[in-house]
């Protein structure tokens, strides 16, 4: 194509340059309506028909990287009504600023193959936004976007110093996502030690956001002894809802009881979609910023949300908007603590991790780290005759805190203080060249203190104590030392009672042990089938029925029967970063145990369904993907797939049902993999076509000319056919007569029967 000074355009055929085959005259009216622009990381089309030149809404995802992805969640076989519901609310939000015309670029076809179940991918971002994607089959289309920063007040110039002391940037960055597809309840945690709970509604609403502040502190100077545990209350008094975020600075200038962010104190208008109902924030304690949240779980049937960090565990009732439990990790043990504890300084150095967007997205050398667990600390011995020593406290602590203290484990009396020589040197455990890991596989800077972090939480109907006769609501808690604790939950019966009567929360005393930090829990019945936790059926919180009364809660319980026919038991599946165990309940006998890895550690583990069966899927830091059968823990698959060379992989890798997994292979690309043979067999049927396929026309009858001239039909020159098509003609037949080609064309005005095109064969 050539452009000329008079404004004309000419198109030429490179095989026939005698004259252009198409000319546009300068006086002809031209009406361009769009400009296509290929950017470095995007593909846009600009609408030229409107004065402000908006861009067309791209139906293909190009903006997954508009803010760095900090965590992901992947849900397969979701309720079928979820994708239309999310798209309905999302389409109204994202129309602003786009052209009202349809995407002008067309071509190609999608195919779904035999897969019909819906899949949803959720991505959390450094700016606090959350995106829902339709990931069914091989499609990827954004459905809905949520901005969590809208629940907080904008920081004024000169404010936000308390946030800057925790993160250098991205104070709203998402760390973990817990989503119940059946009830549509969404719960997320942010880097500023906050938890936000959302409910889904198809109606707009103007509501007051309830804010709760939790003081989660690990009293490091207090060593739990059997005598001290007798006076510990199993649960704290429910706190009253707090609106806004008060400032509280002691006369000495030490910050105390202040959250990192300020929740909006005025009623907030919320569009349809996910609407914030409750914000929970950890507060500063005696001048120390709150530790980042490391584990999260929500259950819609119980109406509870639980979260933990290196200081302890908190359980919140989001129906009554009260804090039920706020307890240090060592307090959860009571007299059942299997480990002695060390003294630490009450004035630890401040934790100053960088923003999540600064976590290295470039390859880093992990040759040394691959063989180390991010949370592994050699556990203290449990021998009765082997006293254990611990590191001294920092030098800036008073002398009374610096003398070594020794403890001896006793199965009956628990840890007891020993009087040993004060000049006995301590055995320092180095944790250099390792990193701390949260439940969502997000990776942050190392806290070199030997703390016991709450790493995994799971709500389910279970047996809270050994040899219990009935099922009851429980919260299973896993720690970085490989300890599993069970918290008993006493919920009021009846909907009206649930709205007003208190929920009782107390440690049951059950303690189980694994090697390495606990990663995940699940429950299977005696036949090996997956037992889903109970859930609430979704109801719109802003809709009314015919009687103008709020819709009633409808709960679904999938727990096994406690009849004698079922054996009066089920199995608890627990996986740590080193091994997996299956316990029979309520006897608490370990039926199966399997050592997953010795030279590396597990980054992510999930119990998933594959081909109507249940298995435990694991992704190790050395790149191996493994699957174990349940409940027998028999190895089924061990493939060396992708070594951990990038922190981004660690914090975004997740499994889902159907034998699939997902992670960010680069800052702008989502990589989806499968280890299911059924999916692999259907993969070719799921692939689309780049060009729109058309049916091949039937061959023309060659008649008597072939026999009369003795010629035979041959393939015509491609460039000649292309030349004919470029002139708007369709080649119907091609016949060779001796040394001459005979073509028959069909044009827009009809068939040229009398004037056939001839060309001498070269």
LINKAWO-V737058 format. One record per backbone hydrogen bond with DSSP energy under -1.0 kcal/mol. CO is the residue of the C=O (numbers start at 1). NH is the residue of the N-H. Records with the same first field share a line. If there is no record, write none. Layout:
CO->NH  NH
This chain:
2->10
4->7
8->4
9->24
10->2
11->21  22
22->11
24->9
25->28
33->48
35->46
37->44
42->39
44->37
45->56
46->35
50->53
54->47
55->99
63->66
68->126
71->124
73->122
75->120
79->82
81->85
82->86
83->87
84->88
85->89
86->90
87->91
90->94
95->98
109->689
112->115
118->78
119->135
120->75
121->133
122->73
123->131
124->70  71
125->128  174
128->148
129->125
130->146
131->123
132->143  144
133->121
134->141
136->139
141->134
144->132
146->130
147->150
148->151
149->152
151->264
156->159
160->164
161->165
163->166  167
170->173
173->191
176->189
178->187
180->184
182->538
185->180
186->198
187->178
188->196
189->175
190->193
193->282
194->190
195->280
196->188
197->277  278
198->186
199->275
201->273
205->270
207->268
210->279
211->242
212->281
214->283
218->220
219->222
225->229
228->231
229->232
248->256
250->253
254->250
255->287
258->284
262->153
268->207
270->205
273->201
275->199
277->210
278->197
279->212
280->195
281->214
284->257
285->288
288->285
294->439
295->308
297->306
299->303  304
303->318
304->299
305->316
306->297
307->314
308->294  295
309->454
311->329
312->309
313->327
314->307
315->324  325
316->305
317->321  322
322->317
325->315
327->313
329->332
333->336
355->358
356->359
366->370
369->372
394->397
398->401
399->402
406->418
407->388
408->416
410->414
416->408
421->424
436->444
438->441
442->438
449->451
453->480
456->478
458->476
460->474
462->472
465->468
472->462
473->489
474->460
475->487
476->458
477->485
478->455  456
479->482  518
482->514
483->479
484->512
485->477
486->508
487->475
488->506
490->504
494->498
495->499
497->501
504->490
506->488
512->484
517->577
520->575
522->573
523->531
524->571
525->528
529->525
535->556
540->543
545->548
549->545
554->537
556->535
563->568
564->567
570->585
571->524
572->583
573->522
574->581
575->519  520
577->602
578->596  597
579->576
580->594
581->574
582->591  592
583->572
584->588
585->570
586->467
589->584
592->582
594->580
601->621
604->619
606->617
608->615
609->658
610->613
613->610
614->630
615->608
616->628
617->606
618->626
619->603  604
620->623
621->644
623->641  642
624->620
625->639
626->618
627->636  637
628->616
629->633
634->629
637->627
639->625  641
643->645
645->364
646->650
647->651
649->653
654->662
656->660
659->675
660->656
661->673
662->654
663->671
666->669
669->665  666
671->663
673->661
676->680
677->681
678->682
689->109
704->708
705->709
706->710
717->721
718->722
719->723
720->724
721->725
722->726
724->729
725->728
730->746
733->744
735->742
737->740
739->761
740->737
741->759
742->735
743->757
744->732  733
745->752
746->730
747->750
750->747
751->753
757->743
759->741
